[in-house]
């Protein structure tokens, strides 16, 4: 009888089903709106710190203004809505619980009208108003986001077992097909409420399907990793739009939008570091080093990382807050749970350095590794190599070699690299895309120019039309 009474008492503490104002469906939600907002607020600065925000304040204000206008007309206008442009070249947009929404500069580069942008903002608002992320994202998952951002800056060895996977990519929710369809419907609702042309929305899905064929990797996952099936969704939304009554002219704002893209960075920013093979170059900070052959590499905003195919070891290079290599190494091995070897003064690439081997006891077992630090131009860089203790003899030589490869970047070509940027051209006459590409050459191939303009090479471009090209460089 006590067990039955306990179950009844537990049920009494659970929230009752409520009707979601956006979807009209009854939802049993174990996360309150206050908790939902708190989850988003906690993760928001971590996303901004790890992936960075586009520095163009006018572009940020533009996206923020559009988003706030849509959100104000949604069923949850009182959330602390936030809209930001992430400084990443991949094509994606995503939302955190509580109204924290992001679009990448990569997706902005591929839109060709304000209505297209609004349709994606509306879709992400729909995920929030329908509480999709709140129903999926547990506090444990949110803590994982914090692990990624925090551990890259200041590793604590009790979390090392999860760092190898967490450090190479932020965990993004993958919504169900039903959730995606519902967010599409809500996005269409908010788009039409704001008096935009709904027929621009299917163009976004067509663009996403095309982009998936040739998109390069970024720090964030691409759209297809988090928003599957663009072709099926395009067909469904097209059918819904065809069934809508004609309500007169709607805004597209193609030229107004395209003019805002002039100067937008395209693809990766090589000034923040780039790879040639396994060698990493950082032109702004003027250093380079080489990871082991065959290791998977990633250039995150706060660290450069590498893993072997077996994912049983990790190499990580970061900036350190200490003022000298010796201080940086001693601060690291001085952490609780670490048994250090002697701290040795040495050099790397002719630069002052220090190293120490260590063993660490963690909840997941005993780890072993090497921590080193190098001083260059008033900064201290820390290299960490770690694996389970039994595997350390296998990796000791390659970790030591990576540390020894650190040095000053002097290659003039590497130091001179510049990012690519969009330039908007007004055509003085009609021409094909191939003619445009010959007359206004880009630093990217014709198929990329076709993708960002949402046209095909045989298509003719009209006189007076605004067309994107990609200029800048030199590229690595």
SULZI-V364512 format. One record per pair of residues at least 6 apart in sequence whose ideal C-beta (glycine too) atoms are under 8 Angstrom apart, sorted by the first residue. I is the first residue (numbers start at 0). J is the second residue. Records with the same first field share a line. If there is no record, write none. Layout:
# SULZI-V364512
I->J ; J
This chain:
# SULZI-V364512
13->27 ; 29
14->27 ; 28 ; 29 ; 31
15->27
16->25 ; 26 ; 27
17->25 ; 26 ; 28
18->24 ; 25 ; 26
19->25 ; 26 ; 74 ; 128 ; 129 ; 130
20->74 ; 75 ; 128
21->73 ; 74 ; 75 ; 125 ; 128 ; 129 ; 185
22->128 ; 129 ; 181 ; 185
26->130 ; 134
28->130 ; 133 ; 134
30->38 ; 96 ; 133 ; 134
32->78 ; 97
35->96 ; 97 ; 130 ; 133
36->78 ; 79 ; 96 ; 97 ; 98
37->97
38->95 ; 96 ; 97 ; 133 ; 136 ; 138 ; 141
39->95 ; 96 ; 97 ; 98 ; 99
40->79 ; 97 ; 99
41->141 ; 145
42->95 ; 99 ; 141 ; 144 ; 145
43->81 ; 95 ; 99
45->144 ; 145 ; 147 ; 148 ; 149
46->85 ; 95 ; 99 ; 101 ; 144 ; 148 ; 169
47->83
48->148 ; 300 ; 301
49->147 ; 148 ; 151 ; 169 ; 218 ; 299 ; 300 ; 301
50->85 ; 86 ; 87 ; 169 ; 218 ; 219 ; 300
51->85 ; 86 ; 87 ; 300
52->59 ; 83 ; 84 ; 85 ; 86
53->59 ; 84 ; 85 ; 86 ; 104 ; 264
54->86
55->84 ; 262 ; 263
57->259
58->84 ; 104 ; 107 ; 259 ; 263
59->83 ; 84
61->259
62->82 ; 83 ; 84 ; 102 ; 107 ; 116 ; 120
63->81 ; 82 ; 83
65->82 ; 113 ; 116 ; 117 ; 120
66->80 ; 82 ; 100 ; 120 ; 124
67->80 ; 82
68->193
69->117 ; 120 ; 121 ; 124 ; 189 ; 192 ; 193
70->76 ; 78 ; 80 ; 98 ; 124
72->189 ; 192 ; 193
73->124 ; 128 ; 189
74->128
75->98 ; 127 ; 128
78->97 ; 98 ; 127
79->97 ; 98
80->98 ; 100
81->98 ; 99 ; 100
82->100 ; 101 ; 102 ; 120
83->100 ; 101 ; 102
84->101 ; 102 ; 103 ; 104 ; 107
85->101 ; 102 ; 103 ; 104 ; 219
86->104 ; 264 ; 268
87->103 ; 104 ; 105 ; 217 ; 218 ; 219
88->103 ; 104 ; 105 ; 215 ; 217 ; 264 ; 265 ; 266 ; 267
89->103 ; 105 ; 106 ; 214 ; 215 ; 216 ; 217 ; 218 ; 219 ; 220 ; 221 ; 222
90->103 ; 105 ; 106 ; 109 ; 207 ; 210 ; 214 ; 221 ; 222
91->102 ; 103 ; 105 ; 106 ; 219 ; 220 ; 221 ; 222 ; 224 ; 225 ; 226
92->100 ; 101 ; 102 ; 103 ; 106 ; 119 ; 120 ; 122 ; 123 ; 222
93->100 ; 101 ; 123 ; 171 ; 225
94->100 ; 101 ; 123 ; 124 ; 126 ; 127 ; 132
95->132 ; 136
96->127 ; 130 ; 132 ; 133 ; 136
97->127 ; 133
98->124 ; 127
100->120 ; 123 ; 124 ; 127
102->116 ; 119 ; 120 ; 123
103->217 ; 219
104->263 ; 264
105->217
106->119 ; 222
107->116 ; 260 ; 263
108->260 ; 263 ; 265 ; 421 ; 451 ; 467
109->206 ; 210 ; 450 ; 451 ; 453
110->116 ; 119 ; 203 ; 206 ; 256
111->202 ; 253 ; 256 ; 257 ; 452 ; 453
112->199 ; 202 ; 251 ; 252 ; 253 ; 256 ; 257
113->195 ; 250 ; 251 ; 252 ; 253 ; 255 ; 256
114->190 ; 195 ; 196 ; 199 ; 200 ; 249 ; 250 ; 251 ; 252
115->199 ; 200 ; 202 ; 203 ; 206 ; 256
116->256
117->189 ; 190 ; 193 ; 195
118->186 ; 187 ; 190 ; 195 ; 199 ; 200 ; 203
119->186 ; 203
120->186 ; 189
121->185 ; 186 ; 187 ; 188 ; 189 ; 190 ; 193
122->182 ; 183 ; 185 ; 186
123->182 ; 186
124->185 ; 186 ; 189
125->181 ; 182 ; 183 ; 184 ; 185 ; 186 ; 188 ; 189
126->132 ; 174 ; 178 ; 182
128->185
129->178 ; 181 ; 182 ; 185
131->172 ; 174 ; 178 ; 181 ; 182
132->172
135->172 ; 174
136->172
140->170 ; 172
143->161 ; 165 ; 170
144->169 ; 170
146->158 ; 161 ; 162 ; 165
147->165 ; 166 ; 169 ; 170
148->301
150->158 ; 162 ; 165 ; 166
151->166 ; 299 ; 301 ; 302 ; 315 ; 317
152->301 ; 302 ; 317
154->162 ; 315 ; 383
155->334
156->334 ; 336 ; 337 ; 359 ; 361 ; 366
157->336 ; 361 ; 362
159->313 ; 359 ; 361 ; 363 ; 366 ; 385
160->361 ; 362 ; 363 ; 364
162->313 ; 315
163->306 ; 310 ; 311 ; 312 ; 313
164->310
166->297 ; 299 ; 302 ; 304 ; 313 ; 315
167->295 ; 297 ; 304 ; 306
168->220 ; 297
169->219 ; 220
171->219 ; 220 ; 224 ; 225
172->225
173->224 ; 225 ; 227
174->182 ; 225 ; 226
176->227 ; 228
179->226 ; 227 ; 228 ; 232
180->232 ; 235
183->232 ; 235 ; 236
184->239
186->200
187->197 ; 200 ; 236 ; 239 ; 240
190->197 ; 200
191->197 ; 243 ; 246 ; 249
193->250
194->249 ; 250
195->249 ; 250 ; 251
196->249 ; 250 ; 251
197->240 ; 243 ; 249
198->240
199->251
200->236 ; 240
201->233 ; 236 ; 237 ; 240
202->453
204->229 ; 230 ; 232 ; 233 ; 236
205->229 ; 233 ; 453
206->450 ; 453
207->222 ; 223 ; 226 ; 229
208->229 ; 230 ; 233
209->450 ; 453
210->221 ; 222 ; 450
211->221 ; 222 ; 223 ; 229
213->446 ; 447 ; 450
214->221
215->266 ; 267
217->267
218->297 ; 298 ; 299 ; 300
222->229
223->229
253->465
254->465
257->423 ; 465 ; 467
258->423 ; 465
260->421 ; 423 ; 467
261->421 ; 422 ; 423
262->420 ; 421 ; 422
263->420 ; 421
264->418 ; 419 ; 420
265->418 ; 419 ; 420 ; 421 ; 443 ; 451 ; 469 ; 471
266->418 ; 419 ; 443 ; 469
267->273 ; 418
268->418
269->282 ; 416 ; 417 ; 418 ; 474 ; 475
270->282 ; 283 ; 416 ; 417 ; 418
271->281 ; 283 ; 298 ; 300
272->279 ; 280 ; 281 ; 282 ; 298 ; 303
273->279 ; 280 ; 298 ; 416 ; 475
274->280 ; 296 ; 298
275->475
277->289 ; 290 ; 291 ; 292 ; 294 ; 296
278->287 ; 288 ; 289 ; 290 ; 404
279->287 ; 288 ; 289 ; 290 ; 296 ; 298 ; 303 ; 316
280->287 ; 408 ; 410 ; 413 ; 475
281->287 ; 408
282->408 ; 413 ; 414 ; 415 ; 416
284->375 ; 376 ; 378
285->375 ; 376 ; 407 ; 408 ; 414
286->375 ; 380 ; 405 ; 406 ; 407 ; 408
287->404 ; 405 ; 406 ; 407 ; 408 ; 410 ; 413
288->316 ; 382 ; 401 ; 404 ; 405 ; 406
289->400 ; 401 ; 404
290->296 ; 305 ; 314 ; 401
291->305 ; 307 ; 314 ; 397 ; 400 ; 401
293->307 ; 308
294->305 ; 306 ; 307 ; 308 ; 314
295->305 ; 306 ; 307 ; 308
296->303 ; 304 ; 305
297->303 ; 304 ; 305
301->317 ; 318
302->315 ; 316 ; 317
303->315 ; 316 ; 317
304->313 ; 314 ; 315 ; 316
305->313 ; 314 ; 315 ; 401
306->312 ; 313 ; 314
307->394
311->386 ; 387 ; 390
312->384 ; 385 ; 386 ; 390 ; 394 ; 398
313->383 ; 384 ; 385 ; 386
314->382 ; 383 ; 384 ; 398 ; 401
315->382 ; 383 ; 384
316->380 ; 381 ; 382 ; 383 ; 405
317->380 ; 381 ; 383
318->378 ; 379 ; 380 ; 381
319->327 ; 330 ; 372 ; 379 ; 380 ; 381
320->379
321->327 ; 330 ; 372 ; 379
322->379
323->351 ; 353 ; 372 ; 374 ; 379
324->344 ; 351 ; 352 ; 353 ; 371 ; 372 ; 373 ; 374 ; 379
325->342 ; 344 ; 353 ; 372
326->379
327->353 ; 372 ; 379 ; 381
328->342 ; 353 ; 354 ; 355 ; 370 ; 371 ; 372 ; 381
329->342 ; 355
331->337 ; 355 ; 357 ; 370 ; 381 ; 383
332->339 ; 342 ; 355 ; 357 ; 370
333->339
336->359 ; 360 ; 361
337->357 ; 358 ; 359
338->357 ; 358 ; 359 ; 360
339->355 ; 356 ; 357
340->355 ; 356 ; 357
341->355
342->353 ; 354 ; 355
343->353 ; 354 ; 355
344->351 ; 352 ; 353
345->352 ; 353 ; 354 ; 371
346->352
347->371 ; 373 ; 402 ; 403 ; 404 ; 405 ; 406
348->373 ; 403 ; 404 ; 405 ; 406 ; 407
349->406 ; 407
350->373 ; 374 ; 375 ; 405 ; 406 ; 407
351->373 ; 374
352->371 ; 372 ; 373 ; 374 ; 402 ; 405
353->371 ; 372
354->369 ; 370 ; 371 ; 372 ; 402
355->369 ; 370 ; 371
356->367 ; 368 ; 369
357->367 ; 368 ; 369 ; 370
358->365 ; 366 ; 367 ; 388
359->365 ; 366 ; 367 ; 368 ; 385
364->387 ; 388
365->387 ; 388
366->385 ; 386 ; 387 ; 388
367->385 ; 386 ; 387 ; 388 ; 391
368->383 ; 384 ; 385 ; 386 ; 391 ; 398
369->382 ; 383 ; 384 ; 395 ; 398 ; 399 ; 402
370->381 ; 382 ; 383 ; 384
371->381 ; 382 ; 383 ; 402
372->379 ; 380 ; 381 ; 382
373->379 ; 380 ; 382 ; 405
374->380
375->407
380->405
382->401 ; 402 ; 405
384->394 ; 398 ; 401 ; 402
386->393 ; 394
408->414
412->473
413->475
415->473
416->472 ; 473 ; 474 ; 475
417->471 ; 472 ; 473 ; 474
418->471
419->442 ; 443 ; 469 ; 470 ; 471 ; 472 ; 474
420->469 ; 470 ; 471
421->451 ; 467 ; 468 ; 469 ; 470
422->467 ; 468 ; 469 ; 470
423->465 ; 466 ; 467
424->435 ; 439 ; 465 ; 466 ; 467 ; 468
425->463 ; 464 ; 465
426->435 ; 460 ; 461 ; 462 ; 463 ; 464 ; 465 ; 466
427->462
428->462
429->459 ; 460 ; 461 ; 462
430->438 ; 459 ; 460
431->456 ; 457 ; 458 ; 459 ; 460
432->445 ; 448 ; 449 ; 452 ; 454 ; 455 ; 456 ; 457 ; 458 ; 460
433->445 ; 456
435->448 ; 460 ; 466 ; 468
436->445 ; 448
439->466 ; 468
440->468
441->447 ; 448 ; 468 ; 469 ; 470
442->469 ; 470 ; 471 ; 472 ; 474
443->469
445->456
446->456
447->469
448->467 ; 468 ; 469
449->455 ; 456
451->467 ; 469
452->466 ; 467
454->460
460->466
